[in-house]
Amino acid sequence: MNITINRSILLEALQLAVNISPKVTSDPIVNNTLIETLGEKEISIKATNHENSVYGEFEANVSEAGRICVATSKLFNLVRELRDETIKIESTPQNWVYLTAGNSKIKLPGVDPDQFPVIEFRTMERAFELDKEIIRKAIDRTFFAIGENESRKNLMGLNLEIKSSNQISWTGADSFRISQYNAQAEESSLVDSNIIIPKKSLLDIKRVLDFSENGVSVSFDDNTFKIFSGCVQYKTRLIEAEYPNLDRLVNGQTVYSVSVPKSELLNAVRILSTVTEGDPKSVMKLTFQDSRITLESQKLEFGEGNDIIFCDYSGEEMAIGLNIRFFLDAIQAFDSTTEDNIVLNFTKPEAPFIVQCQEWDNFRTVLMPVRIQW
C-alpha cells in the first residue's frame, strides 16, 4: 500500500477507532485498525471491540492499492504528534508500515490484515431517518442520569422508545433520578419500538454525528443499534433487557410549581457542592417559605453553608432533602437554554421532585428526595 493523506483527516478517522479500542482484551487483534484503499481517491478505516464497530471512508491519494492492520493507539498518538500536514503511508509484504511526514520517518510493525475480524454493516430490520440534533440533544440532556450499577443492567443505557408515528422518547435513569427528552420526528411506522443503547456507546455516537450535516440513518433489531452519518457507520450491541415504565413518575401531577432564577440557583448549589466536595452522598435541604427558598448543607467533617433565593412560592413551609451532586447535575442540564428561570415542581417532602423550564417543555428531570438528618 502507498497513500498520501491529510493529517487532520487521518486524525479524525483514527479518533473514531481509538475510542472503541479496548484497554484490556483476550483478543489482541481488536487493538488494531484495518486501513484499506478504495479506488484512487479514498481509503476505509475499520475498528471493533466486538461490541462496538466503526467503518468510515475518507479522502486520500492512492498510489498503490493495499491494506494494513496496525496498532490503533500507537498510530493515533504518532499522527497526533506529527507536525507536517501531509502524511505518507507505505507498507511491505512483511507487514511493516512506514509513516513519513516532513522530516519525520517512522517504521511500525503491522499485523496480517487477514486476521482482522469481518465487520458487517447491514441495514437492520427497523430503520428510519432522524435529524442529528435530536440525537445530540437526547444524549446531552440524559447522559448524567444514566445508571452505572451493573446489578441494574436495564438502567445502564439510554432508552429509545417510539411512542407514536412521530414521537420519540429518550430516557436515562438510575435508582435516584430520571431524565427524559421527548422529540418530534418524521413519520415512522416503528410504533412501540423500545431499545436500550449502552451508556458507554453514547459518546462515540455523538462523534459520529459530526460527520453528517443534518440527517442520519438509524436502524436496529433486537440486539444491535446502527447509525449511518455521512461517510461513517457505527454499530453497537444493545442491552437486552426490559426498560421500566417511568412515565408515571416523569409525568406525575404536582401541587407546587415554583419559578426560580436559574443563575442564582445554580450558583447557590455550586457553592454548597464545593463545601461538601469529596462526599458524593452529601445532602442539601431546601426549605420553601413565603417568597423564598433557603438552601442549606451541613456535615461536620466538611463544613456547612446556606443561601437564600427569592421566588414566587406562597404555600405552606416545607423542607425537602436532595443529593447535592444529583441536584447540581439536573440544573446544569438546563445550561444551554435561554430561559432565565427554572421551574421546581413538588408535592411533599417524600414525593418525586421535578425540574423543568418553560422553553424546553419536552424535557424534564425527576429527583428522588432523601431523608434529612437535621
KEROMI-152209 format. One line per field, with one value per residue (C-alpha): x, y, z; residue in one letter. Coordinates in steps of 0.1 Angstrom, whole numbers, plus 2048, in hexadecimal, padded with zeros to 3 digits. Example, Ala and Ser with C-alpha at 12.3 -4.5 7.8 and 13.67 -1.06 7.14 Angstrom:
2
c1 = [87B:889]
c2 = [7D3:7F5]
c3 = [84E:847]
code = [A:S]
***
This chain:
374
c1 = [800:80C:7F5:7F8:7DE:7D7:7E1:7C1:7AC:7C0:7BF:799:795:7AC:79A:77C:791:7A5:785:779:79B:79A:7B2:7B2:7A8:7AD:7AD:7CB:7C1:7A6:7C0:7C8:7B8:7B3:7BA:7B2:7B4:794:79C:7B3:7A5:798:7A2:78C:793:784:786:773:773:759:73E:743:74F:756:75C:765:76F:788:799:7BD:7D4:7DA:7FA:7F9:7DC:7DE:7D5:7E6:7DD:7EF:7ED:7D1:7DE:802:7F8:7E0:7FA:814:7FD:7F3:818:823:827:824:800:806:80E:81A:813:824:824:839:82E:83D:823:83B:82B:83E:832:842:839:851:872:862:865:856:857:83C:835:813:7FC:7F0:7D0:7C0:7BF:7A8:784:769:752:730:71C:6FB:6DB:6C6:6A2:695:6A3:69A:6AA:6B0:6BE:6E0:6D8:6BC:6D5:6EF:6D6:6C9:6EC:6F6:6D6:6D4:6F8:6FE:6E0:6E8:6F1:713:708:70D:6F3:6DA:6E4:6C5:6CD:6F1:6E6:6D1:6AE:6A0:67B:666:644:631:636:649:653:673:67A:69E:6A3:6C1:6BD:6CC:6BD:6BD:6B4:6A4:6AB:693:694:677:67C:667:674:66A:64E:659:648:65C:643:649:66D:681:6A7:6C4:6E4:702:70F:733:729:718:737:742:720:724:745:736:71B:736:73B:717:70B:6E7:6D5:6E1:6D4:6CC:6C4:6C1:6B6:6B2:6D7:6E9:6E6:6F6:6FA:705:712:722:741:740:72C:72C:71B:718:709:6E9:6E2:6CA:6B3:691:692:67A:65C:664:649:635:652:65C:639:62B:615:625:615:62F:641:65C:66F:692:6AE:6C4:6E5:6DF:6D4:6F2:70A:6FC:6FD:720:72B:71C:72A:74D:749:741:758:766:745:72F:713:711:6EE:6E0:6BF:6A8:690:673:665:650:662:683:697:6B3:6CD:6E3:6FE:70C:726:73F:75E:758:749:728:718:6F7:6E8:6C6:6B5:696:67A:654:64C:62D:624:62A:64D:65E:681:68D:6AE:6C1:6E3:6F8:70B:6EC:6DA:6F8:6F8:6D3:6D7:6F5:6E2:6CF:6EF:6E9:6C5:6BF:6A5:6AE:69A:698:677:677:659:651:634:643:666:666:656:669:679:677:68D:684:682:667:67D:685:662:66D:688:687:69C:68E:6A1:698:69A:6AF:6A9:6B7:6CB:6CA]
c2 = [800:823:841:866:875:895:893:8A2:889:86C:878:87D:85A:84A:85D:847:827:82F:836:813:802:7ED:7F3:7CF:7B2:78D:793:7A9:7AE:7C6:7DE:7E4:7F9:7EC:805:7FC:810:816:81F:83D:857:846:82F:81D:819:7FE:7F8:7E1:7D4:7BA:7CE:7EF:7F3:810:814:833:83E:85B:86F:866:863:83F:837:811:7FD:7E7:7E5:7E6:7DC:7F0:7F8:812:825:827:833:84C:85A:85D:86F:887:890:892:8B7:8B6:8B8:89C:879:85D:839:81B:7F6:7D8:7B3:7AC:7C3:7DF:801:821:844:863:887:8A2:899:87E:859:83D:817:803:7DD:7D5:7B6:79F:7B1:78F:78A:7A8:79E:7A2:7BF:7C1:7E1:7D5:7E9:7DC:7D2:7F2:812:837:859:872:895:891:8AD:899:87D:896:8A7:886:87B:89D:8A0:87D:870:87C:868:847:82C:81A:7FF:7DD:7CE:7E3:7DB:7E8:80B:80C:81B:835:829:832:82C:835:83C:848:84D:86E:86E:85F:85E:85C:853:850:845:834:82C:850:866:866:87D:87C:88E:88B:894:897:883:87C:863:840:81E:811:819:806:800:801:7FC:804:812:80D:82C:824:827:849:85F:84B:851:877:877:864:87F:899:888:891:8B4:8AD:88B:869:846:831:80C:7F1:7CE:7BB:7BC:7D6:7FC:80C:830:83B:85F:86E:858:845:827:81C:800:7F4:7D6:7E0:7D8:7BB:7C2:7D1:7F7:801:816:837:84D:84E:85E:875:882:880:89C:8B4:8CE:8E9:8F9:912:927:92E:944:92A:93C:942:91F:911:927:91E:8F8:8FB:90C:8F1:8D6:8E5:8E5:8C0:8B7:894:884:878:871:894:8A1:8C4:8D1:8E8:8FA:90A:928:945:955:944:924:91E:906:8F5:8DB:8CE:8B3:8B5:8A8:8BF:8DE:8EF:90A:91A:932:943:947:95C:94D:94B:930:937:915:905:903:8E3:8D4:8BC:8A9:8A3:894:8B3:8A3:896:8B7:8CA:8B1:8B7:8DD:8DD:8CA:8EA:8FF:904:90F:935:933:948:933:90E:900:8E9:8D3:8BF:8B3:8A8:8A1:87C:87F:882:8A4:8B0:8C9:8D9:8FB:90B:90D:8E7:8DA:8B8:8B2:8AC:89D:88B:887:870:883:876:877:896:88E:8B1]
c3 = [800:7F8:801:809:821:833:857:865:851:85D:881:87F:872:88C:8A8:8A0:8A1:8C1:8D5:8D1:8D3:8F3:90F:919:902:8FD:8D8:8CF:8AB:8B5:8C2:89D:882:85E:843:81F:7FE:7EA:7C7:7C0:7D8:7F7:814:82D:852:867:88D:8A5:8C8:8C0:8D2:8BF:89B:884:85F:84C:829:827:80B:803:7E5:7DD:7CA:7D1:7DC:7FB:81F:841:865:87F:8A5:8A9:8C7:8BB:899:8A7:8C0:8A4:88C:8A7:8AD:888:87D:858:84A:830:83A:823:82D:81D:825:81B:815:837:848:850:850:848:850:841:84B:843:853:869:85E:873:86E:87F:881:872:875:859:84D:847:86D:872:879:85F:866:855:855:846:84B:868:864:875:865:863:85C:878:87D:88D:8A6:8B5:8BE:8CA:8E1:8ED:8F8:906:91C:929:92C:94F:95C:94C:965:969:983:972:988:976:953:943:950:942:921:90F:908:8E5:8E3:8C4:8D4:8B5:890:897:8BB:8CA:8EF:8FC:921:938:95C:97A:99B:9A7:988:966:948:92A:909:8F0:8CC:8AD:890:86C:867:872:870:88D:8A8:8C9:8C2:8E2:8E5:8FD:8EF:907:919:90F:8EA:8EB:8E9:8CB:8BB:8C1:8AF:892:88F:886:864:859:850:85C:859:862:85C:87A:87A:894:89C:8BD:8C5:8B0:8AA:88B:880:85E:85E:83E:837:858:864:889:89A:8BE:8D0:8E2:907:904:922:929:931:94D:945:956:947:967:979:95D:956:979:985:99F:9B6:9B6:998:9A2:989:994:984:973:978:99D:9A3:990:9A3:9C5:9BE:9B1:9D1:9E7:9D0:9D5:9FB:9FB:9DE:9E3:9EF:9D3:9EC:9FA:A00:9FE:A0D:9F9:A10:9FD:A10:A05:9E7:9ED:9EE:A08:9FC:A17:A19:A39:A3F:A5C:A4A:A2B:A39:A33:A1E:A16:9FD:9F7:9D5:9D1:9BC:9B6:9D0:9E5:9F4:A17:A24:A17:A19:9FF:9FF:9DE:9D6:9CE:9B1:9A1:9A4:995:977:972:972:95B:941:93B:935:910:913:90E:92A:948:960:96A:977:995:999:9B9:9CF:9F0:9FF:9F6:9D3:9B1:9AC:987:976:955:943:92D:90E:90E:914:905:91F:945:960:97F:99F:9BC:9DD:9FA:A1F:A31:A50:A5F]
code = [M:N:I:T:I:N:R:S:I:L:L:E:A:L:Q:L:A:V:N:I:S:P:K:V:T:S:D:P:I:V:N:N:T:L:I:E:T:L:G:E:K:E:I:S:I:K:A:T:N:H:E:N:S:V:Y:G:E:F:E:A:N:V:S:E:A:G:R:I:C:V:A:T:S:K:L:F:N:L:V:R:E:L:R:D:E:T:I:K:I:E:S:T:P:Q:N:W:V:Y:L:T:A:G:N:S:K:I:K:L:P:G:V:D:P:D:Q:F:P:V:I:E:F:R:T:M:E:R:A:F:E:L:D:K:E:I:I:R:K:A:I:D:R:T:F:F:A:I:G:E:N:E:S:R:K:N:L:M:G:L:N:L:E:I:K:S:S:N:Q:I:S:W:T:G:A:D:S:F:R:I:S:Q:Y:N:A:Q:A:E:E:S:S:L:V:D:S:N:I:I:I:P:K:K:S:L:L:D:I:K:R:V:L:D:F:S:E:N:G:V:S:V:S:F:D:D:N:T:F:K:I:F:S:G:C:V:Q:Y:K:T:R:L:I:E:A:E:Y:P:N:L:D:R:L:V:N:G:Q:T:V:Y:S:V:S:V:P:K:S:E:L:L:N:A:V:R:I:L:S:T:V:T:E:G:D:P:K:S:V:M:K:L:T:F:Q:D:S:R:I:T:L:E:S:Q:K:L:E:F:G:E:G:N:D:I:I:F:C:D:Y:S:G:E:E:M:A:I:G:L:N:I:R:F:F:L:D:A:I:Q:A:F:D:S:T:T:E:D:N:I:V:L:N:F:T:K:P:E:A:P:F:I:V:Q:C:Q:E:W:D:N:F:R:T:V:L:M:P:V:R:I:Q:W]
***
